[in-house]
Amino acid sequence: MNTHTIETQWMGNMQFNALVNGHTVVMDAPERAGGQDNGPIPKPFVLASLSGCTGMDIVALLKKNSHLVDNLNIIVTGELSTQISIEYTAIHLVYEFTGKEVDKLAALDAVMQSQEKYCGVSHMLKKALPVTWQVTFNGKSIFNNQPLTSGID
């Protein structure tokens, strides 16, 4: 059985340091919540994990198929519940590519493969909440699968 194990140590006040594959990740609360704001709060790491997972899939797929883009920016928005426990109720990704028009369909295909086949973080999250996405290429929308309806900008 394959596993991932993370060790997290309390550093005082509201700060925790997690050791992830030999890298220290600092988590803390803002001052208003008793922390010293030495790092982000934990919840957004879910969004960061999703963007990193799908982004790595996309880059690997594009390289494998000899397609290169100039840039890929991924914006992930998590819609939060208003009652305790405060949790994400929906997630929306925006993939922003720039590059040669000839690589536009390859970029879209890589996103689709990541979201439908490869990205384990996305697959996990989809079991608990809606995960939607849109793709832009050189500033023009080329795919949108039902963005959130709550007015997230």
Secondary structure, DSSP 8 states (H G I E B T S, - for coil): ------EEEEEETTEEEEEETTEEEEE---GGGTS--SS--STHHHHHHHHHHHHHHHHHHHHHTT---SEEEEEEEEEE-SSSS--EEEEEEEEEEES-GGGHHHHHHHHHHIIIII-HHHHHHHTTS-EEEEEEETTEEEEE----SS---
